Amino acid sequence: MKSKDNRNSSAGFTFLELIVALTVASVVVLLAYRFLHDTTAGVRLQGRRTVQVEEMIICRKKIENAFSRIDFVTDVLSNRIICKTRDTDESTVIELKGDSLTENSICICKNIKNIKFESGSSDKNQNILYWECELKSGKYISGAKKIQIE
């Protein structure tokens, strides 16, 4: 007795099965590509941000270090401070020259687009020197220091 089998006796896939398999495979490859592309773009962006944050931290530390030596401020302009430091009795000038913040023409830090100094008084009759610095990257850092004005 012969059994009836409606299947084609040749082994392999039909054209429709092949198209479905290729479509599913292409969707999986496309999703994997997008995932890897977005991941590598994110890693590159995070690397750039890390460099910018490190630059900001280093620049702020250098500015704070320069300001920590100030004893008296004789004049505060928008982008220049004339002061006396603990190191010397002579006047010291801290100012923006080109893209560098300088102390008596010696570079404190670079890549600065703009810096602004202001002085004000606190509640306890102490003067405060405020500073705000815009880096070339477009990021801002700022700070303040208690000062005595001559």
C-alpha positions in Angstrom: 0.0 0.0 0.0 1.3 3.4 -1.0 0.8 6.3 1.3 -0.2 9.5 -0.3 2.0 12.4 0.5 1.0 15.9 -0.8 4.5 17.2 -0.3 7.0 17.7 -3.1 9.6 15.0 -2.7 12.5 17.4 -3.5 14.3 18.8 -0.5 14.8 22.6 0.0 12.9 25.8 0.6 10.2 27.3 -1.4 10.7 30.8 -2.9 8.3 32.3 -0.3 10.2 30.7 2.6 13.4 32.1 1.2 12.0 35.7 0.9 10.6 35.6 4.5 14.0 34.3 5.9 15.9 37.0 4.0 13.5 39.7 5.3 13.8 38.6 8.9 17.6 38.4 8.6 17.9 41.9 7.0 15.7 43.3 9.9 18.0 41.7 12.5 21.1 43.0 10.7 19.6 46.5 10.4 18.7 46.5 14.2 22.2 45.3 15.1 23.8 48.0 12.9 21.7 50.7 14.4 22.5 49.5 17.9 26.3 49.4 17.3 26.2 52.7 15.4 24.4 54.5 18.3 26.6 52.9 20.9 29.8 54.0 19.2 28.4 57.5 18.7 27.5 57.7 22.4 31.0 56.5 23.4 32.6 59.2 21.2 30.3 61.9 22.6 31.0 60.8 26.2 34.7 61.0 25.4 34.5 64.6 24.2 32.4 65.5 27.2 35.0 64.0 29.5 37.7 66.0 27.9 35.7 69.2 28.3 34.9 68.5 31.9 38.5 67.8 32.7 39.5 71.0 30.9 37.0 72.9 33.0 38.2 71.4 36.3 41.8 72.1 35.5 41.1 75.7 34.4 39.0 76.4 37.5 41.7 74.9 39.8 44.4 77.1 38.1 42.3 80.2 38.5 41.5 79.4 42.1 45.2 78.8 42.8 46.1 82.2 41.3 43.3 83.9 43.4 44.3 82.2 46.6 47.5 84.2 46.7 45.7 87.6 46.5 45.9 89.7 49.7 44.5 93.0 48.5 42.8 94.2 45.4 43.5 97.7 44.3 41.3 97.8 41.2 38.7 95.6 39.6 37.8 96.1 35.9 35.6 93.8 33.9 38.5 91.7 32.5 41.4 92.8 34.7 42.3 92.8 38.4 45.2 94.8 39.9 46.1 93.3 43.2 48.9 92.6 45.7 49.7 89.0 46.5 51.4 87.3 49.4 54.4 86.5 47.2 55.3 90.1 46.5 54.6 93.6 47.6 54.5 94.8 43.9 51.2 95.1 42.0 50.1 92.0 40.2 47.8 92.2 37.2 45.5 89.3 36.4 43.9 89.7 33.0 42.7 88.1 29.8 45.2 88.4 26.9 44.1 86.7 23.7 42.8 83.4 24.7 44.9 83.1 27.9 44.3 84.3 31.5 47.6 85.7 32.6 49.2 86.8 35.9 51.8 89.5 35.1 51.9 88.2 31.5 52.5 84.6 32.6 49.8 82.2 31.4 47.6 80.8 34.1 45.3 78.9 31.7 44.4 78.9 28.0 41.3 78.4 25.7 39.4 81.2 27.4 36.9 83.1 25.3 35.9 85.7 27.9 36.3 86.4 31.6 34.4 88.9 33.8 35.3 90.2 37.2 33.0 92.0 39.7 33.4 93.0 43.3 30.6 93.3 45.8 30.0 93.4 49.5 28.5 90.6 51.6 26.3 91.0 54.7 29.3 91.1 57.1 31.0 94.1 55.4 33.4 91.8 53.5 34.2 92.4 49.9 33.8 89.5 47.5 35.5 89.1 44.1 33.2 87.3 41.7 34.5 85.8 38.5 32.8 84.1 35.5 34.9 82.5 32.7 33.6 81.4 29.3 35.8 78.7 27.7 36.2 78.4 24.0 34.1 75.2 24.2 31.2 77.4 25.2 31.1 76.1 28.8 31.1 78.4 31.8 33.0 78.2 35.1 32.7 80.7 37.9 33.7 81.3 41.5 34.1 83.9 44.2 36.7 84.9 46.8 36.7 87.0 49.9 39.0 90.0 49.3 40.2 93.2 51.0 40.1 96.3 48.9 42.8 98.9 49.4 
